[in-house]
Amino acid sequence: MASIREILSKVREGKTVEALSKELDVRESTLRAMIDFVVEKGYLEEFEVGSGCVGCSQKRKCSVPASGERKMKMYALTKEGREYIAE
């Protein structure tokens, strides 16, 4: 099972939940539950994208093509999340 620190480190790379679940060998539903937990703890910030990359704070490190056709949730580390990884 992937650790919280491992998940936070991978989220920092700007990958989708689907890509992370494959990379970490964790079911997508399990990973989403873990991500929801760290969002509640304040380690991640959740935001929706769907209108392309314009205005997105993660566009420099994002690996998701900007289709703009459907909204999707993305995540970014908060200050607390960065501090947790650094411990």
C-alpha positions in Angstrom: 0.0 0.0 0.0 1.3 3.4 -0.9 2.1 5.8 2.0 0.7 9.3 2.4 4.1 10.7 1.8 4.5 8.7 -1.5 1.1 9.9 -2.7 1.8 13.5 -1.9 5.2 13.3 -3.7 3.5 11.8 -6.8 0.7 14.4 -6.8 3.4 17.1 -6.8 4.4 15.8 -10.3 0.9 16.9 -11.7 -0.3 13.4 -12.7 -3.9 12.3 -12.9 -5.4 10.0 -10.3 -5.7 7.3 -13.0 -2.0 7.6 -13.8 -1.1 7.6 -10.1 -3.1 4.5 -9.3 -1.3 2.6 -12.1 2.1 3.9 -11.0 1.5 3.1 -7.3 -0.3 -0.2 -8.1 -3.3 0.9 -6.0 -7.0 0.7 -7.0 -8.3 4.0 -8.2 -11.1 4.0 -5.7 -8.7 3.3 -2.8 -6.4 6.1 -4.0 -9.3 8.5 -4.3 -10.3 7.7 -0.7 -6.7 8.3 0.4 -6.6 11.6 -1.5 -9.9 12.7 0.1 -8.3 12.0 3.5 -5.3 14.2 2.8 -7.5 17.0 1.4 -9.4 16.9 4.6 -6.1 17.0 6.6 -5.1 20.1 4.6 -2.1 18.5 2.8 -3.7 18.9 -0.7 -5.9 21.5 -2.3 -8.5 20.2 -4.8 -9.5 22.2 -7.8 -11.5 21.5 -11.0 -10.2 22.1 -14.5 -12.0 21.8 -17.7 -11.6 25.0 -19.7 -8.1 24.2 -20.8 -4.9 25.4 -19.3 -5.7 29.1 -19.2 -5.6 30.3 -15.7 -4.6 26.9 -14.2 -2.0 27.2 -11.5 -0.6 23.8 -12.3 -0.1 24.2 -16.1 3.7 24.2 -15.9 3.9 20.8 -14.4 0.6 19.1 -15.5 0.7 16.0 -17.6 -3.0 16.2 -18.6 -3.8 17.2 -22.1 -6.0 20.4 -22.2 -9.1 19.1 -23.9 -11.5 21.5 -22.2 -14.4 19.1 -23.0 -14.9 17.7 -19.5 -14.2 18.9 -16.0 -11.8 16.9 -13.9 -10.4 17.2 -10.4 -6.8 18.0 -9.9 -4.8 18.4 -6.7 -1.9 20.6 -5.6 0.2 20.4 -2.5 -0.5 23.0 0.2 2.2 24.5 2.5 1.4 21.8 5.0 1.7 19.1 2.4 5.1 20.3 1.3 6.2 20.4 4.9 5.0 16.9 5.5 7.0 15.6 2.6 10.1 17.4 3.8 10.0 15.8 7.3 
